[in-house]
Each structure stands twice: as structure tokens, then as C-alpha cells.
Amino acid sequence: MSPHRELPRTSLMAALMLSTCFGSKKTYENWSNSVPAGRFRTVATIAGGDGRNDLRMSVQVRNDLNKAGLTALKVSGRWESITEAISQVCSPSAAQPVDGIVVVKYDYVVLYDCKSQKAAFEMQGSSETGLTDITKHLIRYLKRPPPNQ
């Protein structure tokens, strides 16, 4: 058998191995049990990176939250870390007081609670679960009824 006939099969096997190893990210979703429902009246949305797509995706999430009847605000700034962003955006002296911060990345969204400074909601997407689906899950989390109802 000539080496030219072997090349397509080898390339196909390499492609399958790469897609199996790198393309099989699992979706997961975590809700904090320690953050009571109804705590988030106003949230800020920030991009999880500096790229234009990161900014565009944070705008998309903010618009979807507002369309769903929630209050999501734009917050401008650059921070060295999430901890720094939380301390500045959640500061009582901030220009726009918020109850939480939604950090938006390509396939990962986290809502940080300003009071506890911990993640209240986080979701990792996959090839089957994109940012639109993640945002729907976040909206469901934010709109859940208080425990006494």
C-alpha cells in the first residue's frame, strides 16, 4: 500500500482524536444554596476578557436580562482580577449600586453576589449549550421565587 493512501485515514483518525479530547467539554450549572432568592434586584454585566467579542457577549447577556424584566446595568472599567472588579463595582460608594456582577465569557457565565462576594450562580456551556441557553438558565435563577412562597 502506498503512503498516499494511508494519509487520509491517518488524518481522519487524528481529527477524531482531537475532537474527542478537546471538543467534549461538559455542561455544568451550580446554584448557591446560601444566597437567598430575590437578593438580586440590580446586576452589573462585565466582560470576562478584553476582546471585542467578550464585550459584545456581555452586551448580549445584559440586553437579554433586561428584556426578561430584570435590571442589568453597563459598568465600564478594567480590572486586574475578578476580586478587584467585585470590590470596586460592589462598593457602597459606587456610582451605580448593584446587588451582583455577571461576568460573561465565551461559554461561561458567573454571577457574583456583592454581599458575600462569592459565586451565586455559574454555568459552563458546551458545544450543545451556548451563551443564549446559559443566559436562559441565569434568568431562571434570578427569577426564582423566595422560599416562603
N, C-alpha and C positions, 0 to 999 in steps of 0.2 A: 504494500500500500504506500502510495506516495505521501510525503509530508503535507502536501497541499490539501489532500482530502481530510487529513486529521485536524487541520486548523479550525474549521467551523465548529466541529464537535468540542474541541478544547475551549474555544471562545464562548460557546453556549454554556458549558459547564462552569466556566469562570463567572459568567454573568449570573447564573443561578445561585452560585455560592455567595456572590456579593449581595444580591438582592435578599437572600435569606439572612445573611449576617447583619446587614446594615439597614434593610428595609422593613424589619419586623418589630418596630417599636410598639410597645403595648400601651393602650389607653388606660389611664387610671384617673380616678377622681377621689379627692379627700375633702370631707367637710369636718370642720372643727366642732366638737360637741360642747366646748367650753364657751363659745361665742353665741349669745342668745339671738334668736330670730328677731328681726325688727331693729337691730342695732344700727344698721347702715341706712341712713336717710340720704346722705350725700357721699359720693365716692369721687376720687380723682383718678384719671387714667393716665398712665405714663408708659412710654415705650421701654421695652427691656433691652434695647440696644440703640446705637447711634445711626443706624442706616435709615435711608428714606423709606424702605419697606416696613421697618419697625414702627416708624412714625405713622405711616399710612394705616397699619393694622391697629394701632392704638386709637386712631380716629374712628375706624370702622367699629370697634368694640364700644367706644363712647357713644357713637350715633345709635347703635343697636340698643344699648342700655336706655338711652333717652326715649327712643321710640317705644320701648316696653313700659314707659311710665316711671322709670327710675330717674334719679338726678345724678348725672355723671358730668364732671367738670374737667375742662382742659387745665393742666398745670404745666407751665413752661419751666424749664431748667435742665441742668446737667448735674449729675451726682456721681460720685466715685463708687458708691455702693448702694444697695437697697436700704441698708441701715441708715445711711445719710439721707436718702430720699424720704424715708418714713419720718425721721426726726424733723426735717425741715417742712415737709408738706403737712404733717400732722400737728405741728406746733400750734399751741393756742394763739400765738401771735401771727399766724399765717394770714395772708390777705383773704383767702377763701377757706373757711373752716370746713373740714371733711371728717367723716367717720372712718373712712378706709381708703386704701390705694389699690387700684387694679394695675398690676404690671403685666404687660402684654408682650409676648414673644411669638415667634412664628407658629409654634404648635404647643404653647404652654402659657397658661394664664394663672396668676396668683392674686388673690385678694388678701391684703394685709389689714388687720384691724388696728386702728390708731390707738385704741385704749390699751390693748395688751402688747401691741407691736409684733404679733405673731400671725402666721398664715391662718386665715379663717376658711378659705376655700382654695383649692388648687386642682388643676386638671391638665394632664398631658394628653395631647392628641396623638393620632397615628395616621397612617395612610388612608384609613377609613373615616377618621374623625378629624375634621378640620376646624378652623377658627370659628366658623359660624355655629357649628354644633357645640363647641366649648362655650361660646357666649350664651347659647340657649340654656346650658346647664348652670352657668353663673346666674342668669336671670332667675331660674327656678330656685336657686339657693337664696338669692336676695329677696325673693317674694314669698318665701315660706312663712306660714302663719306662726305667730308666737305659740309657745307650748300650752298656754291656758285656753286656747280656742279650739 
